[in-house]
Amino acid sequence: MENSLDTNFSEIVNMIETRRNNAYRKVNEELIGLYWDFGKYISEKVNDSNWGDKIVDKLAQFMKREYPTMKGFNRAGIYRMKQFYETYKDNEIVAPLVRQISWTHNVMILGATNSIEEKEFYIRMCIKNNYSKRELDRQISSGYFQRYMLSDGKANQSLTKTTGEEDYPNTRILDTYSLEFLDLPNNYSEKDLKKSIISNMKDFILEIGKDFTYVGEEYRVQVGNEDFYIDLLFYNRTLSCLVAFELKIGKFKPEYISKMDFYLEALDRQERKESENPSVGVILCASKDEQVVEYAMSRTMSPTMVSQYTLKLIDKKLLENKLKEIKNIVEENNQNE
């Protein structure tokens, strides 16, 4: 009897949590709106010859005197509000989005990113994935935006504004995954790699994308009288399909493709539901030669991606330079057409 009452009370819990979340969102929108209005006020006054920068000091002193319990209205905080407003005021797409994430997240994105495209990317990722402060910091530090933009499944395709896509930021298999959170010995085996990923599954899913749901390790598929085992199996909610991961501690080899195709065929015949899309494979290697990958994939329609991983954070500046280099190449090609 008590259990049935608890089940009924779950509806009450849903009501409370829904209202709480709605209230939090409303309070957050109002708070961000206040900071926006402050930023606008300061921006306009600073540009007024009668006021200039001295308005910031005067306002900081006024707020400390009249509203001593309100945090963030010191000189640095007020300048941040001014920067916040001036960064997004002319962008009709991004301006409404900033009210959907916390001020803490906005400040992190504002200070740690360069282009407006990068800012929009992380704002949308926060909205979609509900990142904590630690998770957002990790994604920015690992150059997730740059790695995302450099990963389209094919080498050096046009970097047209991905943010225009309806499902942006969508699920994309990255060319390079950063697994800096794995505590692996110098000489590690594939078994060590898999064990460490499973032990750090929360961080691994943050890296590959929160739309991935872990299904299992050493996932068994039976073909004929033989058993075969897939290293890691996930389900992706956006792609609506099973995603098989094969882990390799060395360089990519062409024969890995046929083995993955075999696994995907087994999954599609035995595990895939009618409502689901065909399974996808990811071969995760320590390194890869792009030309070898291109040759290996040129005569196949295999839904397999070949990615490499690094156990250390990639220098974000290198990623930015590579992205800039490709963007310049694309722009030159467009001008020559």
Summary of the structure (lengths in Angstrom):
residues: 337
radius of gyration: 24.6
end to end distance: 74.7
largest distance: 86.4
contacts: 927
relative contact order: 0.08
helix: 54%
strand: 14%
